[in-house]
Amino acid sequence: MLDIRLVRENPELIRQSQLKRGNDPATVDALLEADVERRSALAEFETARGRQNEVSRSISKASKEERPAIIAEAKQLSDRVKELEAVAAEAEEAAKRANAVIENVVLDGVPAGDESKSEEIEVIGTPRDFAAEGFEPKDHLDVAERFDAVDMERGAKVSGSRFYYMKGVGARLEWALFNMAMDQARERGYVLMNTPTIVNPDIMAGTGFLGEHSDEIYYLNADDQYLVGTSEVALAGYHKDEILDLSAGPIRYSGFSACYRREAGSYGKDTRGIIRVHQFNKVEMFVFCKQEDAEAEHQRLLAMEKEMLAKVELPIHVLNIAAGDLGSSAAQKFDCEAWLPTQNRYMEVTSTSNCTTYQARRLNIRERTEQGNRQVATLNGTLATTRWLVAMFENHQQKDGSLYIPEALRPYMGGMEVIEPIR
């Protein structure tokens, strides 16, 4: 949701943002028209209510002869005020609906267009030359099954397709990854959180997830609640309707949760293994900060992600995501993608988004300043997910069938340096 004053004062800025996203700029004009109607209806209601109060106060001062006419006028005004109040309320809701369909204003430097227009801004590490090492790499599921680390067949039997069991060394490796991520977050001043995975509609809507991609979300009809696809949702809602004290700097959280996604729009993409599944685990970073600190915090989140990926020794590249692929809340997003040798491509493993004041305005999260209260900025970023194991299984497999464990991860694996195959 946008600051309506910004839209009134800079409508062309909002139109250009919509165009960069591939959206209809006419939505901006629709909002401006709805805002005019809202203000007009509110002014008419307030004028009538003022007249009603004036007439009502005059009753006690009126003579006996004048009183019946004044009482009749007061009743007539009361009925009119109720009508105008209803009209003003509807105009207010219409303006909110018109505002809600406009996505966040993209920042300077964000490429225009769809996913294909995203720009590579950094390459870190070099993919292994498996041919030079004398063997052809196996895909992540073949590697995982060699260690009995993942069971897709029983996952499908119990829960359906795209569910799985992480077991044995797979489960141990996943927890090692998350423990390392949480330690890194804690050492950098993030407050650790285990978050709810079921949220109310106002929280899900407030974070901007109930837009055009709402079919990706699991809805619990009997309870009118949602399963989260990321702990970002619960972390964003943590301070709903609060005024924060940011005088000591940003408030930073790191949340662990299970995540649920319907993958409704994947159309058979990445159906093998655990790349694109309905349930996975994730460590998410979330920041509440002053508006002017948001871009610096965004770089800080990206640096945290790159540090973690360096610890697990994965070759990556970093993308500045194009406007059409940002999602409604993000004003800018950076993705880190890890190399998949068996697919000869990079695969997304982290995202970090600067949502400016978009979510905070919806969730009514403000800070107190000398000039009065104002919306905070919110940002989020991935610090580790189950999907990282896909890249680790593929990049760290050895010719003898073992799996190399990155040095930074070994203390979380009891000092283990390699995992030996059992099949």
C-alpha positions in Angstrom: 0.0 0.0 0.0 1.4 3.4 -1.0 1.4 6.7 0.7 -1.5 8.5 -1.0 0.4 11.8 -0.7 3.2 10.4 -2.7 0.7 9.3 -5.4 -0.9 12.7 -5.5 2.3 14.6 -5.7 4.2 12.2 -8.0 1.7 10.3 -10.1 4.1 9.9 -13.0 6.7 8.2 -10.7 4.1 5.6 -9.8 3.0 5.1 -13.4 6.6 4.5 -14.5 7.0 2.0 -11.7 3.9 0.2 -12.8 5.2 0.2 -16.4 8.6 -1.2 -15.4 6.8 -4.1 -13.6 4.6 -4.7 -16.7 1.5 -3.5 -14.9 -1.3 -1.2 -16.1 -0.5 2.4 -15.3 -4.2 3.2 -15.4 -4.4 1.8 -11.9 -2.7 5.0 -10.7 -5.4 7.1 -12.3 -8.1 4.9 -10.8 -6.5 5.4 -7.4 -6.4 9.2 -7.8 -10.1 9.2 -8.9 -11.0 7.0 -5.9 -9.1 9.4 -3.6 -11.0 12.4 -4.9 -14.3 10.6 -4.3 -13.1 9.6 -0.9 -12.2 13.1 0.1 -15.4 14.6 -1.3 -17.6 12.0 0.5 -15.7 12.6 3.7 -16.1 16.4 3.4 -19.8 16.1 2.8 -20.2 13.8 5.7 -18.3 16.0 8.1 -20.2 19.2 6.9 -23.5 17.5 7.5 -22.3 16.1 10.9 -21.2 19.6 11.9 -24.6 21.0 11.0 -26.3 18.2 12.9 -24.3 19.0 16.0 -25.0 22.7 15.7 -28.8 22.0 15.4 -28.8 19.5 18.3 -27.1 22.1 20.5 -29.7 24.7 19.7 -32.6 22.6 20.9 -32.1 23.4 24.5 -31.9 27.1 23.8 -35.0 27.2 21.5 -38.4 28.5 22.6 -41.2 26.1 23.1 -42.7 27.2 19.8 -39.4 26.8 17.9 -38.4 23.5 19.4 -40.6 21.0 17.3 -39.3 22.4 14.0 -35.7 22.2 15.3 -36.2 18.6 16.6 -37.6 17.6 13.2 -34.7 19.2 11.4 -32.3 17.4 13.8 -33.9 14.1 13.0 -33.7 14.8 9.3 -30.1 15.7 9.6 -29.4 12.5 11.7 -30.8 10.3 8.9 -28.8 12.2 6.3 -25.6 12.0 8.3 -26.0 8.2 8.6 -26.5 8.0 4.8 -23.4 10.1 4.2 -21.4 8.2 6.7 -22.1 5.0 4.8 -21.2 6.6 1.5 -17.9 7.9 3.0 -17.1 4.5 4.5 -17.7 2.9 1.1 -15.6 5.5 -0.6 -12.8 4.9 1.9 -12.9 1.1 1.2 -12.9 1.7 -2.5 -9.8 3.9 -2.2 -8.1 1.2 -0.2 -8.9 -1.4 -2.8 -7.6 0.9 -5.5 -4.4 1.4 -3.5 -4.0 -2.3 -2.8 -3.7 -3.3 -6.4 -0.7 -1.0 -7.0 2.6 -2.7 -6.2 5.5 -1.1 -4.4 7.4 1.7 -6.2 10.6 0.2 -7.6 13.9 1.8 -6.8 16.3 3.4 -9.2 18.6 0.8 -10.7 16.0 -2.0 -10.9 15.9 -3.3 -14.4 12.6 -3.0 -16.3 10.8 -6.0 -17.7 10.3 -9.7 -16.8 12.5 -12.3 -15.3 14.7 -12.5 -18.4 15.8 -8.9 -17.9 17.3 -9.5 -14.4 21.0 -8.4 -14.4 24.0 -10.4 -13.2 26.0 -8.1 -10.9 28.5 -10.5 -9.4 30.0 -13.9 -9.9 31.7 -15.7 -6.9 33.6 -18.9 -7.3 34.2 -21.2 -10.3 32.2 -24.3 -11.1 34.2 -27.5 -10.8 35.4 -29.2 -14.0 34.1 -32.7 -13.3 35.4 -34.0 -16.7 39.0 -33.0 -15.7 38.5 -35.0 -12.5 37.5 -38.0 -14.6 33.8 -38.5 -13.7 30.3 -37.3 -14.6 28.4 -35.8 -11.7 25.1 -37.3 -10.6 22.1 -35.2 -9.9 21.2 -34.3 -6.3 18.6 -37.0 -5.8 20.9 -39.8 -7.0 23.6 -38.5 -4.6 21.2 -38.2 -1.7 19.8 -41.7 -2.3 23.4 -43.1 -2.3 23.5 -42.0 1.4 19.9 -42.9 2.1 19.5 -39.2 2.9 16.1 -38.5 1.2 13.1 -40.7 0.7 10.8 -39.3 -2.0 8.7 -42.5 -2.5 7.5 -42.7 1.1 7.0 -39.0 1.2 4.6 -39.3 -1.7 2.9 -42.3 -0.1 2.2 -40.4 3.1 1.5 -36.8 1.8 1.4 -36.9 -2.0 3.8 -35.7 -4.7 6.5 -33.2 -3.9 6.7 -34.3 -0.3 9.7 -36.2 1.1 11.4 -37.5 4.2 14.8 -36.1 5.0 16.5 -38.8 7.0 19.8 -40.0 8.4 22.8 -37.9 7.3 20.4 -35.8 5.2 18.5 -34.7 8.3 21.8 -34.2 10.1 23.3 -32.1 7.3 20.1 -30.0 7.1 20.2 -29.2 10.8 23.9 -28.5 10.7 23.2 -25.9 8.0 20.4 -24.3 10.0 22.4 -24.3 13.2 25.3 -22.6 11.4 23.0 -20.0 9.9 21.4 -19.2 13.3 24.8 -18.9 14.9 25.9 -16.4 12.2 22.7 -14.4 12.7 23.1 -14.4 16.5 26.7 -13.3 16.2 25.6 -10.3 14.0 22.9 -9.2 16.5 19.8 -10.8 15.2 17.3 -12.0 17.7 16.5 -15.7 17.1 12.9 -16.7 16.6 10.9 -19.9 16.1 7.8 -18.5 14.4 4.2 -19.6 13.9 3.5 -21.2 10.6 -0.3 -20.4 10.6 -1.3 -16.8 10.4 -4.5 -14.7 10.2 -5.7 -13.1 6.9 -4.7 -9.6 8.0 -1.1 -10.6 8.5 -0.9 -12.5 5.2 -2.5 -9.6 3.3 -0.4 -7.1 5.2 2.8 -8.6 3.8 1.5 -8.5 0.3 1.1 -12.2 -0.4 -2.6 -12.2 -1.2 -2.3 -10.6 -4.6 -1.9 -12.3 -8.0 0.1 -15.2 -6.5 -2.3 -16.1 -3.7 -3.0 -19.5 -5.4 0.5 -20.4 -4.2 -0.7 -20.3 -0.5 -2.4 -23.0 1.4 -5.6 -21.7 2.9 -7.3 -23.4 5.9 -10.9 -22.7 5.1 -12.4 -24.1 8.4 -10.3 -21.6 10.4 -9.9 -18.7 7.8 -6.2 -18.9 8.2 -3.1 -19.5 6.1 0.0 -21.6 6.1 3.0 -19.5 5.6 5.4 -19.9 2.6 8.1 -18.1 4.6 8.7 -16.9 8.2 8.9 -13.4 6.7 5.1 -13.3 7.1 5.1 -14.0 10.8 8.1 -11.8 11.4 6.5 -8.9 9.6 3.3 -9.3 11.6 5.2 -9.5 14.9 5.0 -5.7 15.4 1.7 -5.0 13.8 -0.1 -1.9 15.1 3.0 -0.9 17.1 5.2 2.2 17.4 8.9 1.1 17.4 11.9 2.7 19.1 14.6 2.7 16.4 16.8 5.2 18.2 19.4 2.5 18.9 19.3 1.3 15.3 17.4 -1.3 13.2 15.6 -4.2 14.9 16.8 -7.5 13.4 15.2 -10.9 13.7 16.2 -14.3 12.4 13.3 -16.8 12.2 13.3 -20.5 11.7 10.1 -22.2 10.4 8.7 -24.9 8.2 7.4 -23.3 5.0 4.5 -24.4 2.8 3.9 -23.6 -0.9 1.4 -25.1 -3.3 3.7 -24.5 -6.3 0.5 -24.0 -8.3 2.2 -22.2 -11.2 5.2 -24.5 -11.6 3.7 -26.6 -14.4 5.9 -29.6 -14.0 9.1 -27.6 -13.5 11.8 -29.2 -11.3 9.6 -32.1 -10.2 12.5 -34.4 -9.5 13.9 -34.4 -6.0 13.7 -31.6 -3.6 14.2 -28.5 -5.7 10.6 -27.4 -5.8 8.5 -29.1 -3.1 5.4 -28.3 -1.0 7.2 -28.2 2.4 10.7 -27.2 3.4 12.6 -25.5 6.2 14.1 -22.0 6.1 16.1 -19.5 8.2 14.9 -16.0 7.3 16.3 -12.6 8.3 13.9 -9.7 8.9 14.7 -6.1 9.6 12.7 -3.1 10.8 14.6 0.1 10.2 14.3 3.8 9.5 13.4 4.6 5.9 16.7 6.3 5.1 18.6 3.2 6.4 16.8 0.7 4.2 19.2 0.5 1.2 22.2 0.1 3.5 20.4 -2.7 5.4 19.6 -4.3 2.1 23.3 -4.5 1.3 23.9 -5.9 4.8 21.4 -8.7 4.2 23.0 -9.6 0.9 26.4 -9.7 2.6 25.1 -12.1 5.2 23.8 -14.4 2.5 27.0 -14.3 0.6 29.0 -15.1 3.8 26.8 -18.2 4.4 27.1 -19.4 0.9 30.9 -19.0 1.1 30.9 -21.2 4.2 29.3 -24.0 2.3 31.7 -23.4 -0.6 29.2 -23.0 -3.5 29.9 -21.2 -6.7 27.2 -18.5 -7.1 26.2 -15.5 -9.0 24.2 -12.5 -7.8 21.2 -11.0 -9.7 19.5 -7.7 -9.5 16.0 -8.9 -10.2 13.9 -7.2 -12.9 10.9 -5.2 -11.8 8.4 -7.7 -13.3 9.7 -10.5 -11.1 9.9 -8.6 -7.8 6.6 -9.5 -6.2 4.2 -6.8 -5.0 6.0 -5.9 -1.8 9.6 -5.5 -3.0 11.0 -2.3 -4.3 14.3 -4.1 -5.1 15.4 -7.7 -4.8 18.8 -9.4 -5.0 18.9 -13.2 -5.6 21.9 -15.5 -5.1 21.9 -18.5 -7.3 24.1 -21.6 -6.9 25.6 -23.6 -9.8 24.0 -26.9 -10.6 26.5 -29.0 -12.5 24.1 -31.6 -13.8 21.7 -29.0 -15.2 24.4 -26.6 -16.4 22.6 -23.6 -14.8 22.3 -21.6 -11.7 19.5 -22.2 -9.2 18.1 -19.6 -6.8 19.1 -20.3 -3.2 18.6 -16.9 -1.5 16.5 -13.8 -2.0 16.7 -10.5 -0.2 14.1 -7.8 -0.6 13.8 -4.1 0.3 10.1 -3.6 0.9 10.5 0.1 1.9 7.3 1.2 3.7 4.9 -1.0 1.7 4.4 -3.7 4.3 4.6 -1.4 7.3 1.9 0.8 5.9 -0.4 -2.2 5.6 0.5 -3.5 9.0 0.5 -0.1 10.7 4.1 -0.4 12.0 5.6 3.0 12.8 8.4 4.7 14.6 8.4 7.8 16.8 10.4 10.7 15.5 10.8 14.4 16.5 8.5 15.2 13.6 5.9 12.7 14.6 5.2 9.1 13.9 5.9 7.6 10.5 6.1 4.2 8.8 9.2 2.1 9.2 10.9 0.2 6.4 11.0 -3.6 6.3 13.5 -5.9 4.6 13.9 -9.7 4.5 16.5 -12.2 3.3 17.1 -15.9 3.2 20.0 -17.3 5.3 19.6 -21.0 4.6 16.9 -23.4 3.2 16.5 -27.0 2.5 17.1 -26.3 -1.2 20.7 -25.5 -0.4 21.3 -29.3 0.0 20.5 -29.7 -3.7 23.5 -27.6 -4.6 25.7 -29.1 -1.9 24.9 -32.7 -2.9 25.8 -31.9 -6.6 28.8 -29.7 -6.1 30.5 -31.6 -3.3 30.2 -35.2 -4.6 33.5 -37.0 -5.0 34.7 -39.5 -7.6 34.8 -42.3 -5.0 31.1 -41.8 -4.2 31.6 -39.9 -1.0 30.3 -36.4 -0.2 32.7 -33.6 0.9 31.6 -31.6 3.9 32.7 -27.9 3.8 35.1 -27.0 6.5 32.9 -24.4 8.2 30.1 -27.0 8.5 32.2 -29.7 10.1 31.9 -28.5 13.7 28.1 -28.9 13.3 28.6 -32.4 11.9 30.7 -33.7 14.9 33.9 -33.1 13.0 32.9 -35.3 10.0 34.9 -34.4 6.9 33.2 -36.7 4.4 30.0 -38.8 4.2 30.6 -42.3 2.9 28.0 -43.9 0.6 26.0 -46.8 2.0 24.6 -47.9 -1.4 
